Amino acid sequence: MRAFRIGGYWLMLFPLLGILGCTGGVHTRTIPNCNATTKNCRVTIDTHCIAQSDQQDVGLGYTVTWQAPDATYSARFLKSKTPFQPPTGNVTVVPAGSPSKPVTGDKSCGTTPNPPPNSTNTGCYFNYDVYHGDTWCGDPGIHVVN
């Protein structure tokens, strides 16, 4: 009878070991509009000057390319809140068609000494403005995840 009880405990322990083994370690997550091989995410700006999607998830270390009808479009982040560190000038401008600098986030979402985004710290959000030439079009955002 004792051997039967010990065997029952082992049967209950195996699924727990499997669950613990599956939840430990780093998980690669598929992020829509991002290519894990090139570590680049893309945001499409349509002819109506609207960014698709309104909020794009981007992994730390990835670059972002805004695809637009022509090179007169750009994404502009405020100096005080840009996902690309260090910020450049008063406004960080990323022209359409060119990849950005790699996303580093800022102190609120994972740069040292703060922990990187994970399941409990889901990252942070950076507003940006879409411009067509010098005309403001919209204000979507980048959500840094890991």
N, C-alpha and C positions, 0 to 999 in steps of 0.2 A: 504494500500500500504506500509506503514511504517513497519508493522509486516512482510510483505513478504520480505522486504529488510533485516530486522534483521534476519529472518530465513535463508536467503541466506548467510549472513555473518557466521552464525553458521555452515552451511553446509560446507563452505570453511575452517572454523577453525578446525573442527574435523580431517580432514586428517593431518593438520599441527601438531596437538597435538599428533596424532599417530606416526608421523615421529619423533618428538622430544622425545617421550617416547621410541622409538626403538633405537635411537642413543645414549641416555644417559646410563651411567653405564658401567660395565665391560663386555666384550664379550669374551666368550671362543672360541678359534679358534682351529680347528683341524690342527695339525702339522704332516705332513707325517713322518712315522717311529718313532713316539712318542706315548707313552701310558700315557694319562692324569691321569689314576688311580694310576699308580706306579710312575709317574713323571720321566720317564726314556725314553731317545731317544736312538736309536741304529743306528750304522753305520756299514755296512758290508764291510769287506775287503776280496776280492776274492783271489783265488790261484795265480793270476797274480800280487798280491800286489796292487790292485786298490781299493780305497774306493768308495763305492756306497752310497749315491750320492756324487758328487764332493763338494757340499756345503750343509751342513745339518742345517736346522733351529732348534734351541733349545730354549725353554722358560727359563726365569729366574727361578732359584730354581730347575730345572730339573737336572738329572744326565745323563751322556752319557756312553753307553757301546759299545765298538768296538768289533764286532763279527768277528773272523778270523779263518782260518783253524786250527791254534794251538796257544799256549800261547807265541810263540816267536815273535809275531807281537805287535807293540805298536804305540801309537800316541804321538808325542813330540811337545810341544809348547815352544816357546822362553820365557824366564823369563820376558822380557819386555812386552809381549803381550799374556797373558793367560786368558781364561774366568773363571778360578778358582782362587779366591783370598783368602788368600794371595798366591803369587807364591812360589814354593818350589825349591830352588837352582837356577842354571843357566838355566835349562831346566825342564819343568814340563812334566813328563812321565806318561802316562796312559796305563797300559798293557792291551792287548786284553782280553776280557772275564770278566774284573772287572769294575764295575761302577765307574765313576769319582766322584770327590767331586761335590757338587751342583754348578751349573753355577751361578756366581754372576755378570759377566761382569766386566767392569772396568770403570774408570772415563769418558771414551768416550762414554759409552753406558748405563748409568743408575744407577751407584752406587751413593750413597749420596755424595754430595748434588745435583747431576744432576738428571733430571727427568728420570723415567724408559722409555723403548721403548714404543711407542704408534703409532697411525696412522700418526703423523707428524714426530716423531723421531723413525725411523724404526729399531733401534738397531745397532749393530756393528759386525764386521767380524774378526775372529781370524784364521790366517793361522796355520796349523800344518803339520808336516811331518809324513808320515807313514814309519815305519821301520820294516824289517823282520830280526830279530837278530840285527846286527850292520849295515845292508845294507839299505840305503835310497831307498824308493820306489816311493813316490809321495808326493804332497803337496796340499791336499784338504783343506777345512776349515769349521769352525763352525760360523753360523750367529745367534747372540742372538736376539731374538724377545720376545714380550710379548703380 
